[in-house]
Amino acid sequence: MNAPELVLSCNAAGCLALPEWTPRLFVPARAAGEENHQHTPIRMMLVDIHFCAPHWEMYASLDSILRDEIKARIEERGRQIWPQGVRPDFDAALIYKVGIHTPEFARFIERLGYQTDGLGFSRSTVQRRHA
């Protein structure tokens, strides 16, 4: 068995624990009046950020996760799905924790082209041949 290509670890500095949670952001649209509820909110799972349970409680906050690069990704997605002039409402954003070992996370990581491989994830053999 080969070593997995992607092994997740806690993002807290110096922590060697296996992660338990990854954040999913929920960012609604900011539009005037009744139009605000007509736009699908952006849901974004961030597989590059993950924490063990104790560090989730310490570090998983909107202030620490909504960095400029994440905001830019959300704004870009908003331009793709919302009419011109509608912007993300970062003040109304929410963060949810998704378990690393849940079927939901496994489905998401599979959509990125990985398959579960022991304690990590590897690119599927189909994708490797075409890469």
C-alpha positions in Angstrom: 0.0 0.0 0.0 1.4 3.4 -1.0 1.4 6.4 1.4 -1.7 8.6 1.0 -1.1 11.8 -1.1 -3.1 14.0 1.2 -2.9 13.5 5.0 -4.9 16.0 7.1 -3.5 17.3 10.4 -4.6 19.9 12.9 -3.9 23.4 11.6 -3.0 24.7 15.1 0.7 25.5 15.4 2.7 22.5 16.8 -0.4 20.2 17.1 0.2 16.7 15.8 -3.3 15.4 16.5 -5.5 14.0 13.8 -8.2 16.6 12.9 -11.8 16.0 13.6 -13.5 19.0 12.0 -13.4 21.2 8.9 -15.4 24.4 8.5 -18.2 25.0 6.1 -19.1 28.6 5.6 -22.6 29.8 4.9 -22.6 33.3 3.4 -25.9 34.9 2.3 -26.3 37.6 -0.3 -26.6 41.2 0.6 -29.3 42.9 -1.5 -31.9 45.5 -0.9 -35.2 44.6 0.8 -37.1 41.5 -0.3 -34.5 40.6 -3.0 -32.2 39.5 -0.2 -34.1 36.2 0.3 -34.2 35.4 -3.4 -30.6 34.6 -3.9 -29.0 31.3 -3.0 -26.5 31.6 -0.2 -22.9 30.5 -0.8 -21.9 27.3 1.0 -18.2 26.6 1.0 -16.4 23.8 2.7 -12.7 24.6 3.4 -10.8 21.3 3.3 -7.5 23.1 3.7 -8.5 24.2 7.2 -9.1 21.5 9.9 -8.7 21.2 13.6 -8.7 18.6 16.4 -11.6 19.0 18.9 -9.8 21.2 21.5 -8.3 23.5 18.8 -11.7 23.8 17.0 -13.0 25.5 20.2 -10.0 27.8 20.3 -9.4 28.8 16.7 -12.5 28.1 14.5 -14.1 31.5 14.4 -15.3 33.6 11.5 -12.6 36.2 12.2 -9.8 33.7 11.8 -11.3 31.8 8.9 -12.7 34.7 6.8 -9.2 35.9 5.6 -8.8 38.0 2.5 -8.1 35.0 0.2 -11.3 33.2 1.4 -13.4 36.3 1.0 -12.0 36.7 -2.5 -13.1 33.1 -3.3 -16.6 33.8 -1.9 -16.9 37.0 -3.9 -15.8 35.3 -7.1 -18.4 32.6 -6.5 -21.0 35.3 -5.9 -20.2 36.9 -9.2 -20.9 33.6 -10.9 -24.3 32.9 -9.3 -25.8 36.2 -8.4 -27.0 39.1 -10.5 -24.7 42.1 -10.9 -24.5 44.3 -7.9 -25.4 41.6 -5.3 -22.5 41.0 -2.9 -21.8 38.6 -0.1 -23.0 39.6 3.4 -19.9 38.7 5.5 -21.5 40.2 8.6 -24.3 37.6 8.4 -21.9 34.7 7.6 -22.1 31.5 9.7 -19.6 28.7 10.3 -20.6 25.1 10.7 -18.3 22.2 11.6 -18.2 19.1 9.4 -16.7 15.9 10.7 -13.7 14.7 8.8 -14.9 11.1 9.2 -18.4 11.7 8.0 -20.0 10.5 4.7 -20.6 14.2 3.9 -16.9 15.0 4.0 -16.0 11.8 2.1 -18.4 12.8 -0.7 -16.9 16.2 -0.9 -13.3 14.9 -1.0 -14.3 12.5 -3.7 -15.7 15.4 -5.8 -12.2 16.9 -5.6 -10.8 13.7 -7.1 -9.6 11.9 -3.9 -10.5 8.6 -2.4 -10.1 7.5 1.2 -6.8 5.8 1.7 -6.1 4.7 5.3 -5.6 7.9 7.4 -5.4 10.1 4.3 -6.7 10.6 0.8 -5.1 9.7 -2.6 -6.0 10.7 -6.1 -8.1 8.1 -7.9 -6.3 5.8 -10.3 -8.5 7.1 -13.1 -7.4 10.7 -12.6 -3.7 9.6 -12.2 -3.7 8.1 -15.7 -5.1 11.3 -17.2 -2.9 13.7 -15.3 
